[in-house]
Amino acid sequence: MGMKNEYVGSGLRVLEADGIRVAFDGRPILSDIYLRVQTGQVVGLLGRNGSGKSTLLQAVFGARAVPDASVRVDGRRVVPAFQTPGLVNYLPQAPLLPAGLTLRRAARLLGVDPLAASAGFPELPAQLDCHLGELSGGSARLWQVLLLLHANTAFSLFDEPFTGIMPVHVETLGAAFQQARQRKGLLLTDHRYAELLPLCDVVYLLQQGRLLRLGPNFRDELVEYGYLLA
Ligand SMILES: Nc1ncnc2c1ncn2[C@@H]1O[C@H](COP(=O)(O)OP(=O)(O)OP(=O)(O)O)[C@@H](O)[C@H]1O
């Protein structure tokens, strides 16, 4: 794409965030967060409804300005992170790509080969000339996840990538995440923990404004903190 892209394809990259403090109407949502994702890792972010997962992803990406946030890559400050070419992309909970765009065009804008991106999903190639707005909710979601996953960034942040996607595709998508780990670092938040946890190298739980890095007995911890029933 002609753009300088120093972040892709050359060794280990470490994305760190701390100092992220967010309050709404005086009610603290995020306080004292430290988060780390490195290339080669799938990192899972869990937490109860309203715990601030989406807010945290926005703050890391730079979509939400946080005055004292420190987001760093390899120790170098990158705020807002999205301004650094090739560093990170982010799929919010809501649709990202315009409804009037065809998939072929969306893929070209993102510099992605749409056939490679949709490998393993037999019905997707036939949708290439559809507009995003013409697809079912689940198909549109799946395409957006796949296009961002295959776009050439060192990190991808996904807010609820599995939502709306049918079970047979959730498994294939999980495999695509695992494959993408060879190229990038992934930060995923989703309530489908049964599908998410087996993919994760690191699991974080957002709990009352703090981000806890869970240990090997994460299931017990998730019960203890009220995210799962015993
Ligand atoms: N713009 C805003 N103004 C006021 N409060 C907000 C705003 N955005 C988010 N909140 C509140 O901040 C809290 C965290 O919201 P957030 O969407 O980050 O949670 P979440 O963990 O992603 O939740 P879920 O699992 O339900 O998607 C919630 O209590 C929400 O109501």
The ligand as an ORCA input file, in Angstrom:
! r2SCAN-3c Opt
* xyz 0 1
  N     -20.781      7.353     27.161
  C     -21.128      6.855     28.348
  N     -21.724      7.607     29.280
  C     -22.054      7.113     30.494
  N     -21.822      5.848     30.866
  C     -21.239      5.029     29.967
  C     -20.862      5.482     28.668
  N     -20.313      4.445     28.004
  C     -20.332      3.407     28.852
  N     -20.893      3.754     30.029
  C     -21.052      2.871     31.210
  O     -19.763      2.343     31.518
  C     -19.877      0.998     31.956
  C     -18.966      0.119     31.109
  O     -19.502     -0.006     29.818
  P     -18.839     -0.988     28.744
  O     -19.690     -0.934     27.530
  O     -17.413     -0.656     28.606
  O     -18.993     -2.402     29.466
  P     -18.739     -3.876     28.897
  O     -17.936     -4.583     29.906
  O     -18.215     -3.812     27.517
  O     -20.228     -4.464     28.915
  P     -20.954     -5.624     28.069
  O     -20.390     -6.936     28.511
  O     -22.403     -5.471     28.497
  O     -20.740     -5.323     26.615
  C     -21.352      0.641     31.878
  O     -21.893      0.801     33.169
  C     -21.926      1.678     30.943
  O     -23.271      1.932     31.248
*
